[in-house]
């Protein structure tokens, strides 16, 4: 973004383009902060209903029973809704999702690639994540993860 064309590898650049395009990550994790903070002032945060499972059981998944933002607003639209977090330092913040159900970024990407809760057949009626499968290849998923890892703050790792 600052004009240093050698800062990111080709795979990381492809990952950024997929993140903002085909994978649709950027529709919730807005650049340049890669969070759910709404531009242009970045003072309000978005929340989403993804259909996150309560466990990592892929054979018999069940929707997580945490009602999320609904507990505060009492608005039906917010059932199972959670704040869209920043992806800054994502490489260092496992486990993932509001309940820590996924141990790796690969598991998170599989969840999204399959359409979230809809792909697991546990989607709540108000799921805001598009139900469609993303049809990302393993290489595309790898490139997206490579890009996300560039969001890691390396300054603190030096100390």
Order of alpha helices (4+ residues) and beta strands (2+ residues): alpha-beta-alpha-beta-alpha-alpha
